[in-house]
Amino acid sequence: MNKSNFSFYFVFISFFTFITLFFLVVQKSYTNLIGPTKQIENNNLLKPLDPTLGLDILNEIENRPQYSDDGIFEFNQVASQSASTTNF
């Protein structure tokens, strides 16, 4: 009697261990299959660009400092004209 209880518990534990391992392998395989697809969907470098520029972006580009070859930066003409009209 003692021997049959041992085999029943062994089969019971073996069955649930097999089911658990099976689901772990299936889940890992599915994650490996779907993971790269989700990374591509979330990648900002692969999204289409908007070719239109707003006026605020154009103004920001105009006001950026320009660096010369000797390492001294100069502002664009618009910024330098406004700076030359102010008295220090």
C-alpha positions as CSV (number, residue, x, y, z in Angstrom):
1,M,0.0,0.0,0.0
2,N,2.8,2.3,0.8
3,K,4.4,1.6,-2.5
4,S,1.4,2.6,-4.6
5,N,1.0,6.0,-2.8
6,F,4.6,6.8,-3.6
7,S,4.1,6.1,-7.3
8,F,0.9,8.1,-7.4
9,Y,2.5,11.2,-5.9
10,F,5.5,10.8,-8.2
11,V,3.2,10.7,-11.3
12,F,1.3,13.7,-9.9
13,I,4.4,15.8,-9.3
14,S,6.0,14.7,-12.6
15,F,2.9,15.7,-14.6
16,F,2.7,19.2,-13.1
17,T,6.4,19.7,-13.5
18,F,6.1,18.8,-17.2
19,I,3.2,21.2,-17.7
20,T,5.1,24.0,-16.0
21,L,8.2,23.5,-18.0
22,F,6.2,23.2,-21.2
23,F,4.5,26.6,-20.5
24,L,7.8,28.2,-19.6
25,V,9.4,27.1,-22.9
26,V,6.3,28.3,-24.9
27,Q,6.3,31.6,-23.1
28,K,10.0,32.2,-23.7
29,S,9.7,31.2,-27.4
30,Y,6.8,33.6,-27.9
31,T,8.7,36.4,-26.2
32,N,11.7,35.9,-28.4
33,L,9.4,35.9,-31.5
34,I,7.4,39.0,-30.6
35,G,10.1,41.0,-28.8
36,P,12.0,42.3,-31.8
37,T,8.7,43.3,-33.5
38,K,7.7,45.5,-30.5
39,Q,11.2,47.1,-30.4
40,I,10.8,48.1,-34.0
41,E,7.4,49.6,-33.4
42,N,8.8,51.7,-30.4
43,N,12.0,52.8,-32.2
44,N,11.8,56.6,-32.8
45,L,14.5,56.4,-35.6
46,L,12.2,54.3,-37.8
47,K,9.2,56.6,-37.6
48,P,8.5,58.9,-40.6
49,L,9.8,62.4,-40.4
50,D,7.6,65.5,-40.8
51,P,9.2,67.7,-43.5
52,T,7.4,70.9,-42.5
53,L,9.2,73.4,-40.3
54,G,7.4,75.7,-38.0
55,L,8.3,79.4,-37.7
56,D,9.5,78.9,-34.1
57,I,12.0,76.3,-35.4
58,L,13.2,78.7,-38.1
59,N,13.7,81.5,-35.6
60,E,15.7,79.2,-33.3
61,I,17.9,78.2,-36.2
62,E,18.5,81.9,-37.1
63,N,19.5,82.7,-33.5
64,R,22.0,79.9,-33.1
65,P,25.7,80.9,-32.7
66,Q,28.0,80.1,-35.7
67,Y,31.4,78.8,-34.8
68,S,34.3,80.0,-37.0
69,D,37.5,78.1,-37.7
70,D,39.5,79.7,-34.9
71,G,37.1,78.6,-32.2
72,I,35.3,82.0,-31.7
73,F,31.6,81.9,-32.3
74,E,29.7,84.5,-34.2
75,F,25.9,85.0,-34.3
76,N,24.0,85.2,-37.5
77,Q,23.5,88.6,-39.1
78,V,20.1,89.2,-37.5
79,A,21.5,88.6,-34.0
80,S,24.7,90.6,-34.6
81,Q,22.8,93.6,-35.9
82,S,20.6,93.7,-32.8
83,A,23.6,93.4,-30.6
84,S,25.5,96.2,-32.3
85,T,22.6,98.6,-31.9
86,T,22.6,98.2,-28.1
87,N,24.9,100.4,-26.0
88,F,26.9,98.8,-23.2
